Amino acid sequence: MSVAVGCENARNMITIKEIDCPSCGDCIEVFVKDGHTTGEAVCESCGYMVPENAHLEELFECQRYPGRGHGDY
């Protein structure tokens, strides 16, 4: 039973990730749970906003293809 409790705790854990801003390339700190952002994050340099519940893979897709915003593909 203790193994299942440990798995549940790991699943509910929020991690902090630093990603490159798709707009200006500066660093944005985002909080991530289960591959999705929790809360909004804003680039301090240009104001680009990462919305709450954004899928982290889509954010990395924006980094691979600059000029595309979240959901533009």
N, C-alpha and C positions, 0 to 999 in steps of 0.2 A: 504494500500500500504506500510506503514512503516513496517508492520510485514514481508512482503516479502523481503524488503531491509535488515532487520536484519537477516533473514534466509540466504540470499545470502552472507552477510558478515561473518557469522559463518561458512558457507560451505567453504569459501576461506581462512579461518584462518589456519595458520601454527602453530603447537604446537611443543614444545620440549619435547622429552621423553628420559628417561635414561633406557637403557636395559643392561642386562648382556651380555658380550661378549661370544658367543658360543664356542670360542676357549680357552680363559684363565679365564673367569669369571669376569674380571674387567668391569667397567662401561663404556658404549659407549653412547654418547649423539647424538641422531638422531633427525632430523627435519621431522615432519609428517604432511601430508595434505591428507585428505580423506583415511586414512589407509595405505598410501604409503609414503616411504621416499622421501624427496626432497633433492637432492644432495647426494654426497657420505659421509660416515662417517668412520673414521678409529680408531681402538682401539690404544690408546697411548702405551699400554703395549706390545702387541704382533704383531700389524700391521694388524690384521684381518680387512677386508674392507666390509662394508655394502654398496651395490651398490645403486645408485639412482633408484627410482621407485620400490624398494623392498616392497613387501606386508608385513605389520607389523605382521600379523598372521604367516607367514612363518618364520619370525625371532623368534617369540616365540616358534614355533615348533622346531627350532634349539636348543633353550634353554632346551626344554623338553627332547631332544634326543642328548646329547653332542656327538661331533665327526662328526656330519653331518653338512656340509656347506650349504649355501644358494643354494637351487635348487637341493640338493643331494637325494631327496626322491620322 
